[in-house]
Amino acid sequence: MTEPIAPDAPFLRTLAPLLRGLERRLRAWSEIRLVNPVTAVARAEIEGLADDLQRKAGALDVEQPTLVVMLMGGTGVGKSTLMNALAGAVIAPASFARPTTRDPVVYFHQSIDPEKLDPALRLCRLVRHDREPLRHKIIVDTPDVDSNDLANREKLIALLPVADVVLYVGSQEKYHDQLGWELFKGQRQRRAFAFVLNKWDRCVQVGPSGVRPDDDLLKDLKAEGFDSPKLFRTTAQPWVDAAAAGKAKPDDLPAGEQFAELKDWIELGLTRLEIEAVKARGVGQLLDQLARAVQAIRPPDLTAEATKVREAWTAALDEESRVASDVLVSALDPRSVEIEGHFNIRGQDRFRGLMAGYLKLLTLRYSWRAFRPTLASPASPADADLDLAGFAAGCARLAGERVLDRRATALVNRLLVEANAREFPLAILNDRTAAAAARPGWDDRYTRAVVESLTEVERELTNPTGAKSLPRAIVRLIANYLPEAVLVGSIFVLLWRFFVEELTPSLFHVVMPFFVTLATLVLLHVLVSFVFPLRWPAIREQFRRVLNGRLRTEYERTFLPIPNELAEIILAERKTVDSLSEEVAQAVEWLAARESAAHVGELYGR
């Protein structure tokens, strides 16, 4: 809640740095590279408001503000006479000839340096005075608003932006003329207005319409948003005559005449509190405009939408990973012999002795091109892995060029469609999603996924763990020792028969141990092939499953964080704008409290 403001509390000197602080915040915001898009028009408006804040701060940074009270009205309503009455001397020409005022008259205290006056005022006829109650007030008499001389009207319009308070002067016959009223309506929210119904001695009687001019004027002012308009009923000429005669006041005044109240209001009622509040009224309107502009650039909270997009993207990426894994597996189909040979070569590392030699003889049928197996020196694990990486990179690159690149573009479009259906702004997602799907880097990801998947499948098939490991360990143990045992046992049986049973040897008996051993190796090979399924169909299905899991993880790691990350960034931008909006709101509240304390709200329309 805003604290009460003391009547002598400093105001404009506090308001100036406050405006400069807001201006710096706006400049800092405009220099940030935002994720949430801001239109060029909105950005230009913010920058323009920052310039306005800077100018206002410079204008308000003064020790003692000066109030410009400007008289405005139609021809013959007595503005110049009223000016003379306020001055207590004839300083403005007044006569029945119309229009009389051609050159505006500026009535100001001698302590004010004319060079410090607004340039528009310096071009007018300057009249100094030494009246202390008007030390910080400048009274300006202007040409008639309805003058037939276009130059006079242009002078008034040029002076009007300088006015802080406008005394709208009318008479019984001209208090609602069209030109003056239209000009007043255009300024009623921007400038403080008080109203003077001059020649009051002619207004006491009810007119032909049955309504007194002051009542009629008050009704019209309330229609223009003035709830409690400040209206003074004056008869200026008797006051001018009384001053010329050295009298304090005229002898005979009509009932309800209020020139003395008008003079006291200008001299005593418009204290520093009211002057500063009027000066700050334009700041309040500027801050209202700033508040609306800041609210217009406030980013949305996309947290809920990001969660919905993530859920929709999960299903889309799961489907994409299945398709991509099928494409990559199909790219490996023409090289199934090499892959099968690689697995068999790596599987031989688990065997020894005769079984290992037998398997190496069989793997000579596989191509030399990819894995370079030899009977004497099989490819080392390092060499095999290196060849596997190059082989997988070539297949992944070929699949990318033929299929996966086009699918990446289609994937981005699908993800954006899913996001749009869940009301996530595409302007925020588009660039980030397209960059995530760009080809540079994905060739390496596909290659790594293929190599790691093949390696994992190889490990699972050749060196399983868990429940599958026991039967395979038993088969491996039998395969490693049974052929040698069969060979040695066959030879021992033959030697027994030769030397103990005195069997006559023949060629059949000589080769029989080797045939029995070979038959054992063949049978064991069948068993190994059954327990260790290293043929391409078995490898392919398991490889596709593992590759699908790795690609799904890669897709999800790349794309799924995007909506949430962007939502968090935009939420941070939203908090920045909210903080700025809160500062503006506090300044508006402070100004409103000052205006309320000064009771100047009644001087403005709505």
Beta strands, then each sheet from edge to edge (+ up, - down):
strand 1: 67-73
strand 2: 105-109
strand 3: 125-129
strand 4: 137-141
strand 5: 165-170
strand 6: 192-197
strand 7: 231-233
sheet 1: 3+ 2+ 4- 1- 5- 6- 7-
end
